[in-house]
Amino acid sequence: MIKTPSISPAFLPLATEQGAPLRPHAGPQDDDGGRRGGGDDSDFESGTVTKTRPKTKRPNLYRVLLLNDDYTPMEFVVLVLQDVFNKSREDALQIMLHVHQKGVGECGVYPYEVAETKVTRVMDTARKNQHPLQCVMEKQ
């Protein structure tokens, strides 16, 4: 009985794009950078992947200040401090007295957008109630 040698699949021709000539297959893909191996994970290196995160800068902070005037009632200032700045009654009284005695008092320190919103709320509330109360913000 004559034995026919078996042909390895690596030597069988591969069909390429339409109408392109056939070429012999020489093992794994030729574009593997000279590496040889099966289709398993041996083509990949193992290790820990570290992703670098960009350094984020902390936002600039702004102090929100109340300015004293001779016309805005003290009780109104206390109510504004409680409503806009979420201060307790005791804290609001202390800040109001500080503003009254020193001419200016700090209500809190916030990022720009938050500080701007609080200043606007104070000014709008004062205007609606016909009080000249002034509130400003300054970069810390």
GROMACS elastic network, one bead per residue, 0.5 to 0.9 nm:
[ bonds ]
;  ai    aj funct       b0    kb
    3     6     6  0.89158   500
    4     7     6  0.89724   500
    7    10     6  0.82126   500
    7    11     6  0.70012   500
    7    12     6  0.77658   500
    8    11     6  0.57715   500
    8    12     6  0.72536   500
    9    12     6  0.52454   500
    9    13     6  0.86324   500
    9    25     6  0.80088   500
    9    27     6  0.85133   500
   10    13     6  0.82581   500
   10    24     6  0.76836   500
   10    25     6  0.52640   500
   10    26     6  0.56280   500
   10    27     6  0.51840   500
   10    28     6  0.83718   500
   11    24     6  0.57125   500
   11    25     6  0.54405   500
   11    26     6  0.65305   500
   11    27     6  0.80209   500
   12    23     6  0.85584   500
   12    24     6  0.59837   500
   12    25     6  0.61478   500
   12    26     6  0.88750   500
   13    22     6  0.58143   500
   13    23     6  0.54110   500
   13    25     6  0.58683   500
   14    21     6  0.89623   500
   14    22     6  0.56322   500
   14    23     6  0.58996   500
   14    24     6  0.62877   500
   14    25     6  0.61918   500
   15    18     6  0.81940   500
   15    19     6  0.87827   500
   15    20     6  0.75214   500
   15    21     6  0.73614   500
   15    22     6  0.52991   500
   15    23     6  0.74788   500
   16    19     6  0.77916   500
   16    20     6  0.58288   500
   16    21     6  0.71420   500
   16    22     6  0.65377   500
   16    23     6  0.82040   500
   17    20     6  0.54211   500
   17    21     6  0.84424   500
   18    21     6  0.87552   500
   19    22     6  0.89352   500
   25    28     6  0.80008   500
   25    29     6  0.83129   500
   26    29     6  0.77200   500
   26    30     6  0.76971   500
   27    30     6  0.79468   500
   27    36     6  0.80079   500
   27    37     6  0.87288   500
   28    31     6  0.85650   500
   28    32     6  0.75953   500
   28    35     6  0.85822   500
   28    36     6  0.64711   500
   28    37     6  0.69177   500
   28    38     6  0.71834   500
   28    39     6  0.83294   500
   29    32     6  0.59247   500
   29    36     6  0.86770   500
   30    33     6  0.73351   500
   30    34     6  0.73477   500
   30    35     6  0.89583   500
   31    34     6  0.74792   500
   31    35     6  0.89362   500
   32    35     6  0.56454   500
   32    36     6  0.75034   500
   32    43     6  0.88141   500
   33    36     6  0.86885   500
   35    43     6  0.77490   500
   36    43     6  0.83744   500
   37    40     6  0.77764   500
   37    42     6  0.69646   500
   37    43     6  0.72318   500
   38    41     6  0.83015   500
   38    42     6  0.74583   500
   38    43     6  0.82107   500
   39    42     6  0.77181   500
   39    43     6  0.77826   500
   40    43     6  0.70169   500
   40    44     6  0.88733   500
   41    44     6  0.56339   500
   41    45     6  0.84448   500
   42    45     6  0.75454   500
   53    56     6  0.85118   500
   57    60     6  0.88138   500
   58    61     6  0.87398   500
   59   111     6  0.61894   500
   59   112     6  0.78475   500
   60   110     6  0.84049   500
   60   111     6  0.60063   500
   60   112     6  0.68075   500
   60   139     6  0.73251   500
   60   140     6  0.75983   500
   61   109     6  0.62877   500
   61   110     6  0.52879   500
   61   112     6  0.62729   500
   61   115     6  0.83920   500
   61   138     6  0.86024   500
   61   139     6  0.61535   500
   61   140     6  0.57129   500
   62   108     6  0.83457   500
   62   109     6  0.54145   500
   62   110     6  0.53653   500
   62   111     6  0.60078   500
   62   112     6  0.60631   500
   62   114     6  0.89668   500
   62   115     6  0.63836   500
   62   116     6  0.88483   500
   62   137     6  0.60504   500
   62   138     6  0.52874   500
   62   140     6  0.51628   500
   63   106     6  0.66438   500
   63   107     6  0.74787   500
   63   108     6  0.58882   500
   63   110     6  0.65858   500
   63   111     6  0.88818   500
   63   115     6  0.73610   500
   63   136     6  0.82763   500
   63   137     6  0.53860   500
   63   138     6  0.52977   500
   63   139     6  0.62784   500
   63   140     6  0.60174   500
   64   105     6  0.84674   500
   64   106     6  0.58465   500
   64   107     6  0.55260   500
   64   108     6  0.55704   500
   64   109     6  0.61834   500
   64   110     6  0.76627   500
   64   115     6  0.62301   500
   64   116     6  0.84796   500
   64   118     6  0.78525   500
   64   119     6  0.70129   500
   64   135     6  0.70739   500
   64   136     6  0.58337   500
   64   138     6  0.67218   500
   65    99     6  0.89485   500
   65   104     6  0.65272   500
   65   105     6  0.54349   500
   65   107     6  0.57331   500
   65   108     6  0.76626   500
   65   119     6  0.85002   500
   65   134     6  0.85171   500
   65   135     6  0.56262   500
   65   136     6  0.52899   500
   65   137     6  0.59118   500
   65   138     6  0.78622   500
   66    77     6  0.89926   500
   66    95     6  0.89796   500
   66    96     6  0.86159   500
   66    99     6  0.67716   500
   66   103     6  0.83940   500
   66   104     6  0.56214   500
   66   105     6  0.53689   500
   66   106     6  0.64803   500
   66   107     6  0.69383   500
   66   133     6  0.76835   500
   66   134     6  0.60736   500
   66   136     6  0.65815   500
   66   137     6  0.88214   500
   67    99     6  0.65042   500
   67   100     6  0.84662   500
   67   103     6  0.59198   500
   67   105     6  0.67958   500
   67   133     6  0.69648   500
   67   134     6  0.53992   500
   67   135     6  0.60711   500
   67   136     6  0.78100   500
   68    71     6  0.88981   500
   68    72     6  0.82769   500
   68    96     6  0.88511   500
   68    99     6  0.56076   500
   68   100     6  0.57244   500
   68   101     6  0.83992   500
   68   102     6  0.80825   500
   68   104     6  0.58884   500
   68   105     6  0.83049   500
   68   133     6  0.72575   500
   68   134     6  0.75333   500
   69    72     6  0.63711   500
   69   100     6  0.79372   500
   69   103     6  0.78367   500
   69   132     6  0.73019   500
   69   133     6  0.66465   500
   69   134     6  0.80466   500
   70    73     6  0.83297   500
   70   100     6  0.88453   500
   70   132     6  0.89563   500
   71   131     6  0.70615   500
   71   132     6  0.69679   500
   71   133     6  0.80981   500
   72    75     6  0.85721   500
   72    76     6  0.69809   500
   72    77     6  0.72966   500
   72   126     6  0.85475   500
   72   130     6  0.88572   500
   72   131     6  0.54547   500
   72   132     6  0.63690   500
   72   133     6  0.60437   500
   73    76     6  0.53302   500
   73    77     6  0.66763   500
   73    78     6  0.89713   500
   73   131     6  0.82686   500
   74    77     6  0.51529   500
   74    78     6  0.63598   500
   74    79     6  0.87719   500
   74    93     6  0.86319   500
   74    96     6  0.68337   500
   74    97     6  0.82568   500
   74   100     6  0.82904   500
   75    78     6  0.50451   500
   75    79     6  0.62545   500
   75    80     6  0.86874   500
   75    93     6  0.86351   500
   75    96     6  0.87007   500
   76    79     6  0.50833   500
   76    80     6  0.62133   500
   76    81     6  0.86574   500
   76   126     6  0.86558   500
   76   131     6  0.89486   500
   77    80     6  0.50923   500
   77    81     6  0.61888   500
   77    82     6  0.86460   500
   77    92     6  0.80215   500
   77    93     6  0.86182   500
   77    96     6  0.63935   500
   77   133     6  0.81630   500
   78    81     6  0.51502   500
   78    82     6  0.62614   500
   78    83     6  0.86504   500
   78    87     6  0.88119   500
   78    89     6  0.72471   500
   78    91     6  0.88957   500
   78    92     6  0.51713   500
   78    93     6  0.59405   500
   78    95     6  0.81910   500
   78    96     6  0.62600   500
   79    82     6  0.50913   500
   79    83     6  0.60312   500
   79    84     6  0.84244   500
   79    89     6  0.83079   500
   79    92     6  0.77842   500
   80    83     6  0.50700   500
   80    84     6  0.56707   500
   80    85     6  0.74886   500
   80    86     6  0.89020   500
   80    92     6  0.85300   500
   80   122     6  0.67962   500
   80   125     6  0.78470   500
   80   126     6  0.85680   500
   81    84     6  0.56039   500
   81    85     6  0.51604   500
   81    86     6  0.66336   500
   81    87     6  0.58604   500
   81    88     6  0.83866   500
   81    89     6  0.85416   500
   81    91     6  0.86024   500
   81    92     6  0.55290   500
   81    93     6  0.86957   500
   81    95     6  0.82521   500
   81    96     6  0.82251   500
   81   107     6  0.73726   500
   81   122     6  0.86542   500
   82    85     6  0.57265   500
   82    88     6  0.61158   500
   82    89     6  0.66574   500
   82    91     6  0.86001   500
   82    92     6  0.62674   500
   83    86     6  0.55255   500
   83    87     6  0.74814   500
   84    87     6  0.81359   500
   84   118     6  0.64595   500
   84   119     6  0.89799   500
   84   121     6  0.69574   500
   84   122     6  0.69404   500
   85    92     6  0.89154   500
   85   107     6  0.69701   500
   85   108     6  0.75306   500
   85   118     6  0.75007   500
   86    92     6  0.88725   500
   87    90     6  0.79213   500
   87    91     6  0.58153   500
   87    92     6  0.56017   500
   87   107     6  0.87401   500
   88    91     6  0.52078   500
   88    92     6  0.59996   500
   88    93     6  0.85304   500
   89    92     6  0.51029   500
   89    93     6  0.61426   500
   89    94     6  0.87178   500
   90    93     6  0.51636   500
   90    94     6  0.63378   500
   90    95     6  0.87854   500
   91    94     6  0.51218   500
   91    95     6  0.62383   500
   91    96     6  0.85378   500
   92    95     6  0.52044   500
   92    96     6  0.60228   500
   92    97     6  0.85764   500
   92   107     6  0.87133   500
   93    96     6  0.50768   500
   93    97     6  0.61117   500
   93    98     6  0.85387   500
   94    97     6  0.52293   500
   94    98     6  0.61675   500
   94    99     6  0.86752   500
   95    98     6  0.50234   500
   95    99     6  0.61675   500
   95   100     6  0.85560   500
   95   105     6  0.62224   500
   95   106     6  0.72596   500
   95   107     6  0.71322   500
   96    99     6  0.51055   500
   96   100     6  0.61220   500
   96   101     6  0.86577   500
   96   105     6  0.75086   500
   97   101     6  0.60487   500
   97   102     6  0.83328   500
   97   105     6  0.87554   500
   98   101     6  0.52010   500
   98   102     6  0.56917   500
   98   103     6  0.74944   500
   98   104     6  0.71391   500
   98   105     6  0.59326   500
   98   106     6  0.88595   500
   99   102     6  0.53916   500
   99   106     6  0.81962   500
  100   103     6  0.56651   500
  100   104     6  0.74250   500
  100   105     6  0.84189   500
  101   104     6  0.81492   500
  102   105     6  0.73873   500
  106   109     6  0.80023   500
  108   115     6  0.83937   500
  109   115     6  0.73509   500
  109   140     6  0.80520   500
  110   113     6  0.79872   500
  110   114     6  0.58650   500
  110   115     6  0.52783   500
  110   116     6  0.88953   500
  111   114     6  0.55530   500
  111   115     6  0.60828   500
  111   116     6  0.85688   500
  112   115     6  0.52060   500
  112   116     6  0.60258   500
  112   117     6  0.85974   500
  112   137     6  0.88415   500
  112   139     6  0.85431   500
  113   116     6  0.51296   500
  113   117     6  0.61930   500
  113   118     6  0.87114   500
  114   117     6  0.51445   500
  114   118     6  0.62650   500
  114   119     6  0.87045   500
  115   118     6  0.51786   500
  115   119     6  0.62016   500
  115   120     6  0.86079   500
  115   136     6  0.89439   500
  115   137     6  0.67678   500
  116   119     6  0.52104   500
  116   120     6  0.62023   500
  116   121     6  0.86657   500
  116   136     6  0.86325   500
  116   137     6  0.73256   500
  117   120     6  0.51177   500
  117   121     6  0.61648   500
  117   122     6  0.87070   500
  118   121     6  0.50507   500
  118   122     6  0.62120   500
  118   123     6  0.86106   500
  118   135     6  0.88207   500
  119   122     6  0.52355   500
  119   123     6  0.61943   500
  119   124     6  0.85752   500
  119   134     6  0.86929   500
  119   135     6  0.56624   500
  119   136     6  0.61777   500
  119   137     6  0.71127   500
  120   123     6  0.51758   500
  120   124     6  0.60064   500
  120   125     6  0.84743   500
  120   135     6  0.82337   500
  121   124     6  0.51624   500
  121   125     6  0.60281   500
  121   126     6  0.84966   500
  122   125     6  0.52142   500
  122   126     6  0.61028   500
  122   127     6  0.86101   500
  122   133     6  0.80626   500
  122   134     6  0.79118   500
  122   135     6  0.66419   500
  123   126     6  0.51269   500
  123   127     6  0.61330   500
  123   128     6  0.86045   500
  123   132     6  0.85411   500
  123   133     6  0.70296   500
  123   134     6  0.65373   500
  123   135     6  0.65417   500
  124   127     6  0.51428   500
  124   128     6  0.61029   500
  124   129     6  0.85969   500
  125   128     6  0.51835   500
  125   129     6  0.62791   500
  125   130     6  0.85524   500
  125   131     6  0.85280   500
  126   129     6  0.52035   500
  126   130     6  0.60091   500
  126   132     6  0.65144   500
  126   133     6  0.58751   500
  126   134     6  0.81333   500
  127   131     6  0.57904   500
  127   132     6  0.70287   500
  127   133     6  0.81156   500
  128   131     6  0.77740   500
  130   133     6  0.89793   500
  131   134     6  0.89695   500
